[in-house]
Amino acid sequence: MNEIRPEELNINPFTLIGKDWLVLSAGDENGYNGMTVSWGHLGCLWSPNRPTAIAYVRQSRYTKEFLDKNDLFTLSMISDRKALAYLGSHSGREGAKFENAGVKPLFTDGTVAVDGAKLILVCRKLYTAPFDEAGFVDKDIPAKDYAGGDIHSMYVGEIIKCYRE
Ligand SMILES: Cc1cc2nc3c(=O)[nH]c(=O)nc-3n(C[C@H](O)[C@H](O)[C@H](O)COP(=O)(O)O)c2cc1C
């Protein structure tokens, strides 16, 4: 993997996140988990114009426990659609999720990512909070997406390392 600056990334965030999907992971050798995500943002936020990634995680996700316990998280771009489907439909609470998905953890920079990923963003947690339903201007969104509760928390992370294949 080659380390690059976030400014050198030549990706389209709409296809990278929304169509190709990413694996959001947190933890270390003592315990970790990861899951597929297709909602998120990449951009700049807060002084001095920090490169940031935002992930949105429902309260029920096992991965959330690792995000809350750790200062770092990663986003990995992998091309194995079967693994992505598995990581997006099974919970780490059920057992050895990475192994069952056919992927290996890569312990790097004090956190965990997916081994062999084409792109890895290592992020330092800056801010986390659940969405406040009262804040929705478009009330159709909570009516549709949170009819059953299980609201998302946002995790804003500063991109501190960026590795490309
Ligand atoms: C394509 C795809 C995208 C997903 N995007 C998200 C997401 O952005 N946020 C989220 O909370 N769950 C998302 N999920 C659902 C989680 O990946 C899924 O519930 C997973 O099994 C949670 O695993 P865990 O309990 O081990 O954390 C997505 C699932 C798929 C298949």
PDBQT file of the ligand as one rigid body, heavy atoms in Angstrom, charges set to zero:
ROOT
HETATM    1  C1  LIG A 201     -25.051  -2.191   0.789  1.00  0.00    +0.000 C 
HETATM    2  C2  LIG A 201     -25.246  -2.033   2.277  1.00  0.00    +0.000 A 
HETATM    3  C3  LIG A 201     -25.054  -0.787   2.839  1.00  0.00    +0.000 A 
HETATM    4  C4  LIG A 201     -25.243  -0.576   4.207  1.00  0.00    +0.000 A 
HETATM    5  N1  LIG A 201     -25.023   0.682   4.741  1.00  0.00    +0.000 NA
HETATM    6  C5  LIG A 201     -25.194   0.871   6.073  1.00  0.00    +0.000 A 
HETATM    7  C6  LIG A 201     -24.925   2.165   6.636  1.00  0.00    +0.000 A 
HETATM    8  O1  LIG A 201     -24.488   3.110   5.977  1.00  0.00    +0.000 OA
HETATM    9  N2  LIG A 201     -25.163   2.309   7.978  1.00  0.00    +0.000 N 
HETATM   10  C7  LIG A 201     -25.637   1.282   8.757  1.00  0.00    +0.000 A 
HETATM   11  O2  LIG A 201     -25.838   1.474   9.975  1.00  0.00    +0.000 OA
HETATM   12  N3  LIG A 201     -25.858   0.049   8.231  1.00  0.00    +0.000 NA
HETATM   13  C8  LIG A 201     -25.634  -0.180   6.920  1.00  0.00    +0.000 A 
HETATM   14  N4  LIG A 201     -25.825  -1.429   6.388  1.00  0.00    +0.000 N 
HETATM   15  C9  LIG A 201     -26.249  -2.541   7.251  1.00  0.00    +0.000 C 
HETATM   16  C10 LIG A 201     -25.092  -3.182   8.029  1.00  0.00    +0.000 C 
HETATM   17  O3  LIG A 201     -23.963  -3.388   7.211  1.00  0.00    +0.000 OA
HETATM   18  C11 LIG A 201     -25.591  -4.539   8.569  1.00  0.00    +0.000 C 
HETATM   19  O4  LIG A 201     -26.697  -4.340   9.416  1.00  0.00    +0.000 OA
HETATM   20  C12 LIG A 201     -24.506  -5.334   9.260  1.00  0.00    +0.000 C 
HETATM   21  O5  LIG A 201     -24.955  -6.671   9.348  1.00  0.00    +0.000 OA
HETATM   22  C13 LIG A 201     -24.161  -4.837  10.649  1.00  0.00    +0.000 C 
HETATM   23  O6  LIG A 201     -23.188  -5.654  11.184  1.00  0.00    +0.000 OA
HETATM   24  P1  LIG A 201     -22.690  -5.615  12.694  1.00  0.00    +0.000 P 
HETATM   25  O7  LIG A 201     -23.890  -5.906  13.586  1.00  0.00    +0.000 OA
HETATM   26  O8  LIG A 201     -21.650  -6.691  12.749  1.00  0.00    +0.000 OA
HETATM   27  O9  LIG A 201     -22.142  -4.259  12.942  1.00  0.00    +0.000 OA
HETATM   28  C14 LIG A 201     -25.648  -1.655   5.029  1.00  0.00    +0.000 A 
HETATM   29  C15 LIG A 201     -25.833  -2.933   4.457  1.00  0.00    +0.000 A 
HETATM   30  C16 LIG A 201     -25.628  -3.111   3.093  1.00  0.00    +0.000 A 
HETATM   31  C17 LIG A 201     -25.811  -4.483   2.483  1.00  0.00    +0.000 C 
ENDROOT
TORSDOF 0
